[in-house]
Amino acid sequence: MTANPRWTRRPQGSTWGDWGPDDQLGRLNLLTPEKVLQGIAEVKTGKNFCLSLPLDYPGGQIINPRRPPPELRPTMREGKPNMNVPLRCFDPLALDVICDDQVLLTLQYSTQWDSLAHVGQMFDVDGDGKPEDVYYNGYRAGVDIIGPVVWDEKGRDTPTASGKHVGATYLGVENMAASCVQGRAVMVDLEAHFGRSGKVVGYEDWMSVLEKDHVVVEPGDMVCIRTGFAQLLLDMKKQPDRDVLFNTTSALDGRDDRLLQWITDSGAVAMLADNYAVEAQPARPGTGDPCASLPLHAHCLFKLGCYLGEMWYHSELADWLRAHGRNRFLLTAPPLRLPGAVGSPATPVATV
């Protein structure tokens, strides 16, 4: 850990400053060339699996009313939709027919990455007794991650000087994309052990699954988790039943301190689930002092620089791995290289 211009105190157990004072990658620093080679060494057949849902799933806004589905539109040419346009309209000798489109896309509607700018926390980084709203490695709300308004604790908002949305000037998904996000991943198949029971998985359950399936997670690995949630979404054909989805599929217990400590000790680069939030939502009630409502998000994104992926599609891959007595594979999963974004759609590819 080196001296940092943004903080004099870091959260207990965090990785802040471990990779330098201005680090924006967190545990992506563990995806070294050696880890990429380890992933490549797991490729035995050359078979690929797409780990993304169609990006117009889940369908509607029942699961999250703040995240609308994508809207696909044509671009415009001379005031008209630019689809199936014969260029002979403009040049009698042209044979071409042109289509061109655009999309209004909620970046975390479907299969997605959470960047380190997605979830921060109140923390006293200066040791002056006054907590600030900060993100991983002490990057500041309103200074490094900038929206069009500033919120206060009572839900009131005040426009910023420009009144414009800037986004994440630090910790944005473009940093992930530039790192390529490729390396070895392991599959933890919770559905195979707990079925569609709605199990909230704590440390003992987690370790039991790892032992039974001979899963070993080493520093620099990415951890994929199959619960069956994404398969249910596909089966519902854009008519999601929220109660069925959340009550019948597994999720991690974000209040289980031993489970959080396992994530710390494992050195995992990312926790990538096929469910909605990796952790159970809502979390079990906290005890004592004010606490995070998204405890696993706070532990991973805010403290460790460990990334989260949600609503990935793992069913076909998990079935293949189990049938072949395997749990490791090469994962290639960069997000969009969109400067300033705090999350991104993903089209991950697993190669076995």
N, C-alpha and C positions, 0 to 999 in steps of 0.2 A: 504494500500500500504506500502510495506517495502523497505528498501534500496536495491538497485540492483547493482551487480558488472558490468553489461554491459551498464548501462545507468544512466544518472542523470536527463534526461528529457524524458517524455513519450508523445505520441501524445494526443492532447486534446480530451477528451471523450473516451479514450481507457481504457481497463481493465488491462493493463500491471501491473504486480506486485500485483494485487488484491488477487491472490491465492499463493503468495510467490515469492521470487526472481528468482527461477529456474523453475517456472511452465511451463509445456509444453502442458497442456490440454485445457487451455482457458475455454470456457463455458461448456465443458464436465464436469467440476467440479460441475455444476448445476444438472447433472443427478445423483441425490442422490438415496438411497434406497426408499425414500418416492416417488420420481418421478417414479421409476420402479413400485411401488405398485399402483400408480395412473394409469399407463398404463395397468397393469393387471386388474384393476377394470373396464376398458373399454371392456374387453373381455366378450361378452354375448353369442356368438354362437360357438366359437371355430373354426370358418372358417378362413383360411389363404389365403393370396394373395401374389404372388411373384411380387416384384416391380422392377425386373431387366429385361432389354432386353436380348435376346441372345447376348453373348459377341462378336459375329462376326458381329453385327450391329453397325453402320449404313451401312457398306459395302463400300469398296474402300477407297479412300482418298480425296473425293471431299469436304467434310466438313472441314477437317483439313489435309493438305498435309504432315504435320510432324508426323502424327500418323497413321501408317499402321495397318491393321487388324491382328488379331492373326494368327500365323502359327502353326498348330498342326502337330507333327511329332512323329514317334515311337522312342523309345530308341533303342540302338543297342546291339545285343548279338553276340559275335564272328564275328563282322563286318557285320552283317545282321540285317534287321529290326526286332525288337522284337514284332511282332504282329502275333497272331495265331500260336505260336510256340508250337508244341507238345514236351513235355519234354521227351517223349520216344526216341527222337533223341539222348538224352544224357544218358538216363536210360531206358532200355527196359521194366522195370517194372512200370514206372511212367504213370499215366493216365491223368495227368494235361495238359491243353492247356493254354498258357500264352499270355496276351497282356499287354504292358507297353508303355506309351507315355510321351511326354513332349510338352511344348508350348513356343514359342517366343511371348511374350504378351506386347503390349503397355498398360501401366497401366491405362491410361485415354482415351481409345479408345471408350468405350461404357458406360454403366451405371457405375458411378464412384463417388468416394469421392475426394474432395480437402482437403489435410492436411494443417496445418498452415504454412508449409514450401513451399507451392505451389506459393504463391504470397507475396512478400515483397514490400518495398518502400524505396526511399531515404528519410532519416530523420536525423536531427542533434541530436543524442542521447546524446552527450557530452556537448552541449551548447557552442561549440567553433566556431560556425558559419560555420562549414564544415559538410554537410550532409554525412552520410554513408549509404551503402546498407544493410538494416536490415530487419528482419522478426519479427513476433509476440514476444513480451517481450524482444526485443533487441537482439535476436540471429543474428549472423553476417554472411553475405555472405562471402564465402571463408574461414571462420573459423569454423562455426558450420554447414553450408550447403555447401558442397565441391564438385565441379565438376572437370573435368580433365583440364579445362582451366580457365583463368581469363579474363573477357571481360572489355573493357574500353568504354567510352561514344561514341566513333567513330566506334564501332563495331569490333574493333581489338581484337584478343584473344592471350593470352600468356599461354603456358602450365604451370601448377602448378609444384611444385618440383617433385612430383611423376608421374605427367601426368596421374594419374588414377582417375576414378570416384569413389568417396567415398559415396556421397549422404548426406542425412540429419542425421548428428550425434545427432541432437536435432530436435524436432518437427515432426519427421517422423510418418508414419501411424501406426507403431507398438504400439505407445502410445494410439492411438484410439482403436486398437484391444484389448489391454490389459484391457481397461476400459469397453469393451463389447458393448457399444453403444446400450443400450436398455432403453426404457421409453415410455412416452406418446407422441403421435404425433397428429397433427390436419391437416385436409385437407382444402386447400383454392382452390376452383374450378373456376379458371378464365375462362376456356372454357365455362362453363355453362352460364356465363354472357356476355362474349365478343365474343364467337364463334371463328371462324377462320378469325378474322378481322385484325390480326397483331397488335393489340393494345399494345402500350407501356404504361404500367400501373404505374401511379404515386400515390401519397399519397391519393388524393381524391378518385380515382378509387378503390384503395386497401381498404380503410376504408368503402366505400360503399358496397363492396362485403362481408366484414366481418359482417357488420350490417345486410344485407339482409339474410345472411345464418346463423346468430346467432353464428358466430365463435368467440371464446374467446381464446386468446393465453396468457398463464401464464409463468412466469419464469421457465426455465427447460424443456419447451415443445420443440418438433421439429416440424417444419412447412413444410408440403408437398404442392406443388403447381402444379395443373394440367392445362396445356395449350393445350394439344392435339399433341404436337410436337412428342413425342415418339410413339404415335399411328400412326401418319403419316409415321414415319420411318418404322414401321412394314408393313404398307400398301404398301410402295414403294419397298419392297422385295429386299433390298441391292442395289437398284439403286436410291440413294437419289437425289432429285431435290433441290439443295440448296436454290434457289430463293423461291420456294413454301414453304419450311420448315421455312425460316426466315421471310418471308413476310406475312404469314397467321396465325402465332401463337403468343401468347402474351409473353411478357417478362417485367421484372421490370425496371423502369427508375432509373438507378444508379446515375443520376445527381440530383435526387429529394432529397434535403436535409431533407425534412420532412419525406419522406419514410425511409431514412437512420436513422433518429432519432427514428422512430417507431421501427426499428429493435433493436436499442440500448435500448429503454425503455421497450420493450417486454420481454427481458431476454431470447429470443429464443436461443436454443443451436445450431440449424442448420436451414438453408434454403435449401430445397430439391426440385428441380424442374424437370419436365420431359422435359424441353427444353435444349438448348445447354450450356447456361452459367448463368442461373438464370436471369441475367440482359440482357438488350438489347445490341446487338453487331452489329455495333459499337455504343458506347455511344454517346449521344448528345455532341456537342463540348463544351469543358470547357471554362470558362471565367477567365480572370485575370492571375494569376501566373501559372507556370507549374503545371499540375495536373495529376492524375492517369488516364490512358486510360481505366482501369477496375475499376471504382469508387466503385461499390458495393463489388467487390472482396477485394479492399483495405480496405474498411470500415469493412467488416466482418472478413476476415482472418487476416489482418495486425493489425487492431486496437482492435477489440472486442474479437478475439478468437472464433468467431462464424463460424461454418463449413458450407461448401457448398457441395451440391450433384447435379449432373447434369445427364441428360438423364435417369432419373429414369422412370419406367413405372407405371403410376398412373391411367390409364383409367378405368380398371375393378374395382379397389377399389373405385375410386371416384364415378362411377355409382352406385355401391352397397350402398355406404354411403348415397348418395342423395336419392336413392329409399327408404331407411330405416330411413330417417330423422336424420342422424347422421353425425358427422364430426371428432370424436375422436376415437383413436384406439391404440393398443400396437404396437410399432415398434421395431424390432430387426434387427440391421444393422451394424455389425462389418466389417471393411475392412480386407484385408489380413494382417496377422501379419508378414510383410516383413520389417525387419530393414533397415532403410535408405531411404525408398521410400517416395516420396513427394505426391503421389496419389495412388489410388487403385481401382480396380474393386470392385463392391458391388453386393451382392445378397440379398437385403433387404426383410424381411418378415413382412407383416402387419397381425395382428390377431384381428378379430372383435368378 
